Amino acid sequence: MNKRRLWINTIAFAVASVLIIAAVRPQDVMAYFTTHAEAKGLETVHLGHDTTIKEENDNGRKVISITATDDSIPVFLRAKAFCEYDLSFTPGTDERGGTWVQGSEADEDGNYYYYYTIPLNAGETAATLTVGVNDVKIDEKHNKGDTFDIIVVYETVPVLWEPDENGAEKPITGYDDPETWSRKVDVNEMKSTGRE
């Protein structure tokens, strides 16, 4: 190919490229990318309750303490622990009479939830729950420096209220009621009522 023909092809390609770019318009391309990026986002739902969890090691046992934040709505609590060894649970009692009780049904691995018997209100701390290994041999292993893990899973759910016959508010369901723990949040309903 001669130089003149190569020069004409290069100029024709450059002109065609400029015409295509001018026809597309960069702002349309930017709008496409912006829309596409925004469509991938998540929506944050604020349910109005939050807790802080503190776990302390006490000679191979976990001492669990859960506190509701100062702006939290009342919540029910439950916890389940896992370990390669059998576990024992020692519930404490708080000044309001709240304590931890074992649920009535075990999961497929034989683990039980422990439920806190009263709602945890804003700024309050639940009674402690101590989880330890239920085997003397484990104490021997622990003293030798061997390690093992106790994994604790916590859940909270807002308390729903209704008036009783005297007009005082009472929880709709109990702390260990399966309906309490199977409720789902409908984000569309929250938007339509203006709640966040």
Rosetta blueprint (number, residue, H / E / L):
1 M L
2 N L
3 K H
4 R H
5 R H
6 L H
7 W H
8 I H
9 N H
10 T H
11 I H
12 A H
13 F H
14 A H
15 V H
16 A H
17 S H
18 V H
19 L H
20 I H
21 I H
22 A H
23 A H
24 V H
25 R L
26 P H
27 Q H
28 D H
29 V H
30 M H
31 A H
32 Y H
33 F H
34 T H
35 T H
36 H H
37 A H
38 E H
39 A H
40 K L
41 G L
42 L L
43 E L
44 T L
45 V L
46 H L
47 L L
48 G L
49 H L
50 D L
51 T E
52 T E
53 I E
54 K E
55 E E
56 E E
57 N E
58 D E
59 N L
60 G L
61 R E
62 K E
63 V E
64 I E
65 S E
66 I E
67 T E
68 A E
69 T L
70 D L
71 D L
72 S L
73 I L
74 P L
75 V E
76 F E
77 L E
78 R E
79 A E
80 K E
81 A E
82 F E
83 C L
84 E L
85 Y L
86 D L
87 L E
88 S E
89 F E
90 T E
91 P E
92 G L
93 T E
94 D L
95 E L
96 R L
97 G L
98 G L
99 T E
100 W E
101 V E
102 Q E
103 G E
104 S E
105 E E
106 A E
107 D L
108 E L
109 D L
110 G L
111 N L
112 Y E
113 Y E
114 Y E
115 Y E
116 Y E
117 T L
118 I L
119 P L
120 L E
121 N L
122 A L
123 G L
124 E L
125 T E
126 A L
127 A L
128 T L
129 L E
130 T E
131 V E
132 G E
133 V E
134 N L
135 D L
136 V H
137 K H
138 I H
139 D H
140 E H
141 K H
142 H H
143 N H
144 K L
145 G L
146 D L
147 T L
148 F L
149 D L
150 I L
151 I E
152 V E
153 V E
154 Y E
155 E E
156 T E
157 V E
158 P E
159 V L
160 L L
161 W E
162 E E
163 P E
164 D L
165 E L
166 N L
167 G L
168 A L
169 E E
170 K E
171 P E
172 I L
173 T L
174 G L
175 Y L
176 D L
177 D L
178 P H
179 E H
180 T H
181 W H
182 S H
183 R L
184 K L
185 V L
186 D L
187 V H
188 N H
189 E H
190 M H
191 K H
192 S H
193 T H
194 G L
195 R L
196 E L
